[in-house]
């Protein structure tokens, strides 16, 4: 299994990521990971923090001569802003017992973990909560996801995303380019329609002037995923459940759809379910010439003319692109703050305001790519195993080569 964990606070010394379960022999470089970290920092509407940080990893363990060793991979991402917060975030106690550090947070923000966290963990200062609840932690997830993307890349799987709505402005649907990120990353909003980009920029500018924030939706797509990842046999092996769960763990995410999503509940089955046809070369379809499944056919000789299911049926990938839409609420730190209660005095107050983004929807797409890659890489390792990349590839190639062979044999027997 592929497992990852992160540690670190928003204004602490650094973030740490540990990824366990990668096969030995996977080529990877700091440049590959840093490129994903840079993508996370982009996007119109980001705050001043992105002007301070220059996220880059330092390898701590698990890599030698540019290849994974099969042992846990550890990466460190220093926080450059630590120098401005060292006294606030100091690890050791203050000189005087009971002295309270500056920048205390006693006015919890509606929509944030501030209040629930201080009550749950019995703290006096909500900074003890918000420092870890901050979306800064997702930097470490993107680093972990970059390694998962590198593994998927070895098997021809591309994971990309684009913004489909922001601030209530929807992007008209159109045929998606390949590769997706090469096109979406050209836009500072990560949209594929330049006319809509200009409208969204204006909406972000207006929200900033009003001291408000904006949410939106991102579509994340994985192409080239082999049929058969995940399973129907147990609830915790269903891949759609695993994807939805990890997407919902992204800060500020409040909704996840797979494929047609909620719209499928509003339509009859005849408009929802994807018809099944012969494979890309017409194998086993009407009048098709039978032939052995090729090593480059991860769909087992079948295809769907539509993909309303989002590449998942019964918790199992069906060979079509995996499509997940993720909805992010507006960020809870407002420059025109909402009403709250001051925990120190018990009196009504305005919520605390710290520097923040007007919107982080474009960055959320990059984060969603990372966590999707982690789930898919875990499912690949679950299905194909292997202590080394070479062993995993042999297992994968053997599986793909045999996909659908039983149906091919029947077809040939009938024709014989």
N, C-alpha and C positions, 0 to 999 in steps of 0.2 A: 504494500500500500504506500501511496505517496501522502506524507503528512508534513504539515508546516506549522510553525508557531512563530509569533513575533513578540518583541518586548520593546519597551521604550515609551517615553512621554513626549508630548508635543514640543515642549521647550526643554526637554532633558538633554543630556550629553549626546545621545545617539539613539538610533533605532537598530534593532538586531533582528535578523530573520534566520531561522534554521529550517532547512528542507531535508527531509529524510525519505529515502526510498528510491531515489534516482538510480538508474543502472550505471554501472561503471562504463567508462569509455564514451560518454556523451561529450562532444566538443562544445565548449562554451567559453565566452570571454567577458571581461568586465564591460567592454564596449557594448556587447549585446544587451546586457542588463541596464546599463546607463542610458541607452537609447530609449528604453521603455520608461525609465524614471523621468527623462526629459519630456516625453510625451504627456505624462501625467501632470506636469507643471504648466502646460500650455492652456490656452483658452481665454477668450475675452470675458471679462468680469471677475477675474481672479484678484485676490487682495495683495497687500504689500509683502506678505510672507514669501511669495514666489519670487520677489525681487532680491530677497536675502539669500535664500537657499540655492545651492547648485548640487543637487542630489547626485552622488556617485558612490558606488559601493567599494568596500575594501574586503577582499577575501580573508576569511579567518580560518576556514577548514574545509576539507572535502574535495579539494581541487589540486591537481598537480600537472604541470606541463600542458595546461589548457584542456584537460579532460577530467571528468568526475571520477572519483575513486570507488564509488559504491557506498561510501560512508556518508554521514550527514554533512550537508553543505551549509556553512555558516557565513553570513554576510553582515557587515556593519555599515550603516549609513550615518555619518556624522551630521549633527544639526549645527549649522553655522550660527544660528541665532542663540545657541547656548551661552555665548559670551555675554549677551545682554540679560540673561536670566539666571546666571550662575548662583547669585545669592538667593533668589527666589526658590530655585529648584535644588539647592544644596542637599546632599545626601545625609550629611551629619547634622545632629541637633545644634540649635543656636547656643551661643555662649551662656546666655542667661536662661535658666529653666522657665518654661512657660512663655517665653518671648514669642510673639506672633510675627511671622514673616510678612513682608509687604506684599501688595497685590493680592490680598485676600479677596475671595469671591463669596459674598454673602447674599447677593441678589440673583437668585437662580433664573435662568432664561426659560420661558415657556417653549416647549418643544425639544429641549435638550435633556441630557441625562443628569443635569445639575442637582435638582431637588430629589428625584428618586434615588440617586446615588448617595447623597449625603445621609439620607434616612436609612438606606439599606446598610451602608458601611459605617454608620455612626461617626461621621466626620463633622468638624466645625467649619471647615473651609471647602467650598465646592471646587476649588482648584485641585484638590486631591482626586476628584472625579473627572473633571473636564480635560485634564492633561492626557489621560488615557483614552477618554471617549472621543477626543478630537479626531477628525478625519486625517490628521497627519500620520496616524498609524497605517493608513492604506499605502503609504510609500513602501513600507516593508512588505505588504502583500503584493504590490506590483513587482518588487524584486523577486519574490518567490514565484510569481506567475510568469516572469520572464524565463526562468529555468524550465517551467512546465511548457511554455510556448516553444522553447528550443527542442524539447523532446518531441512534441507534436509535429514540429517542422520536419523532423527526420522521417515521418510517415505521411508527409504531404498534406497535413492538416493546417489550414490557415484560419486564424481567429482574428476578426476585425469588428469594428463598430462604427456607428454614425448616429448623430442626434436626429430624432424624428419629431420632437417638439421641444420648445423652450419658452417659458413665460406665456403659455397659452397659444403660441403661434405654431401651427403644424407645418411640417415639410411635406409637400406632395410626394406620394410614392412613385418611384420609377425603377427601372431595371438597375440593379446594383453593379458597379464596376468591379473588376477583378485585377489586382488585389484591392480590397475595399479600403484599407487604411491609407494607401497611397493617395487616394482621392479625398477621403474625409479629412486627413491631416493637413491638406492644403488650406482648409478653412479654419479660421480662428474660433469658429463656433463648432466645427466638425460636422457641418451640414453639407449636403451634396447639391444644393440649389443656391447659387449666388444671390438671386433676388430675395429669397427668404432670409439669407444671412444678413442682409442689410436691414431688414425689418427687425430681426432679433437683436441686432446691435443697438438699434434705437430703443427697443424695449428695455434692454439692460441699462442703457444710459439714463432712461427715465426712472427706473427703479433705484439706481444709485443716488440720483438727485433727491428722491423721496425718502432715502434711508431705508429702503426695503430690499427684499431678496426674492429670487425667482427659482422655481424648480422646472423639471422637464422630464423627457423620456429619451431613452437610448435603446437602439436595437443592436444586439450583439449576435454575430453569426459565425459559426464554425463550418467551414467547407471541407469536404474530403474525409468526413468521419465515417469509419467503417460500420457496417451493420452489425449489431450484436453487442454493443457496450451496454452495461447495466443489466437488469433482470426484472422479470415480473414476479419472481417467486417469494419475495419478502419486501416489506414496505421500505426498509432502509437500504435496499439494493436498487430501487427504482431510480433511474438516472434523472428523470425530471424532478423528482423530489429533492435529490441532492443538489441539482442546479438551483432550484428555487430557494432552498435553504441558504446556500452560500451567497446568493444575490441579496437576499433579505438581510444578511449580516453586514452589508456595506452601510456605513453611516448615512442616515437620511433617506434610505430607500424604503418606500412604503408599498410598492406593488411590483409584481412580477407576472408576466404572461409568457406562455410558450406557444409558439405558432400563432394561430388566430386568437388564442386567449379568450377573453371575456366575450368577444364577438361571436364565438362558436356557440355560446349559450343562447344567442338571440336568433339563430338561423336553424332551418331544418337540416337533418343529417345529410340529405342529398347535396347540400351546399357546403358541407363542412368536411366530410371524409374524402381522402385523396385516392382516386382510382389507381389500380395497380396495372402496370404494363410490363412487356418484356424489357430486357436491359437496353443499355445505351446503343448497342449494335442490333437491337431487335430480337435478341435471342429468346426463343420460346414464345414469341409473339405470333400473330397470325401470319402464316406463310414464311416464317423465318427459317433460315438454315441453322441447324444446331451446330454448336461449336463449343470447345472447352472454355470455361471462364478464364479470362486473362488475369495476370497478376496485378494489373492496374485497375481492376473492377472491384471496389470495396462494397458494391451493392448486391453482389451475388447474382447478377443477371436480371435484376428487376429495377424498375424505376417508377416514379410518380410524376404525372404531368403538373400537379400542384403540390404545395407543401404547407397546407393549412395546419397539419399536425406539428410543424416545427421540427421535423426530423426525429420525433420520438413517439412511439406507440407502445402502450403497456409498460412504460418505464424502460424501453429498449430503443437504442438508435436504429433507424430503419434505412440508413444509407443516404438519406437526403440531408441537406444542410441543417444543422441545429440552430434554431432561431429563438432568441429570448429577448423580450422587451422589458426594460427595467425603468420604473418610475421613481424619481427622486423628488422629495418635497423641498420647498424653499429652505435655505439654511436658517437656523434658529437665532443666530446672532444678528440683531437688527441695529442699525445706526439710529433709528427712531424706535427705541425699545418699547416693548409692551409692559403692562402692569404685572407686578409680582409682589412678593413679601420679602422684606429684608430679614434674614435669619438672625441677625445680631440684635435687632431692635424689636422684631415682631410687627413692625409697622408697614403699611403699604409703601411701595417704592417702584421705581422703574428698573427693569432688568439690566444687568451689567452689559456693557458694550465693549468688546475688544475688537481689534482689527480682524476683518473677515472678508470673505468673498461675497460679491453680489450674487453670483451663481457659480457652481462647480459642476454643472451638468456635462460640459465637454470632457472634463477630467474624469468624471464618474464613468464615462464610456471606457476609458483606458483601464480603470480599476475593474470594471465588469469583465473586460476581456481577460484580465489576469486571473480572476477567480474562476471564470469559465474554463480557462486553460488548466487550472489546478484540478478541477473536477474531472475533466476529460482525460488528463494525463493519469490521474489516479485510476480511472476506469480502464484505460489502456493497459496499465500495469496489472490490474486485477485480472484482465482477460488474458493477457499474453505473457505476463511474468518475465523472468529472466534476470540474472544477476548482472549481465553485461548487455550493452546495447546490441551487440551482435547476436546474442541468444534471443533477445526480444524480437529482433528483426526476423530471425529464422521462424520463430513461432508465428509471427504476424503473416509472413509470406505464405507459410503453409496453410494457415487458416483461410486467407483470401483466395488462394489457388483452389481450395476445395469448396468454397462457398457455392451452394446451389448445385453441386455435382450430382446429388441424388435425383434432383428433378431433371437434370440433363440426361442421366441414364434412362429414366423412364420415358423421356421424349424420344430418345434414340430407339428404345425397345418398341415403342408404339409404331414408329416409322418403319422398323425392321419387320 
